[in-house]
Amino acid sequence: MAKQQSPWFDAAGWGFWGIVFGMLVGPCVFLAWKIKRTQTAWVLPIGVGLLLAALGAGFVSWAVNGVVQYRRKKQRLVERKRAKKRK
C-alpha cells in the first residue's frame, strides 16, 4: 500500500511567505530608517522597508520551494525505480 504524503510539505505557500515577511519587516524598516536623509518624509523609509521585506520573503519562499520540489522529485524517482524492480 502506498504511503500517504501530507500536503503540508508539498510547497511553501502564502502562509510561509507571510511568516517570513513578518520576520523581515522590522530589520528592513530599521535599515531603511538608518540610511534615510534628515529631510526625508517618515513614510518613505517605511515603504522601502516593506518593499525590501516583501522581496526578501519572496526570495526565501522561492528558495525553499525549490528545495522542497527537488526533494519531492528525487523521492518520486526512487519510488518509480522501486516499482520497476518489483515487476
Steps between C-alpha positions, in 0.01 A plus 500: 500500500631844411592733779282811524701823474390796704420806284661711774846457347394511136594866455576812699200720427362838597490411869873434498558820304295693756700361791832582333368844405402564861847400614670727247285812539669625816862469385424637152312804630777561754763480225303735275453740794874505570601586142240773441582871482376740762266676253333175392135452593438228760279303260778435247730282718202300618392437141852410393530266800173329412610463139835351602328262742256388229783439253705317762205282601435420135861396450501278810167341398632437150815335637307283748254396227792407277648275769163344586417429136848359434472262795148395393622434145785284629257311722269430204796372295602262779142374533480447123824300502373283787175436312694395187717259697194333654350420159 
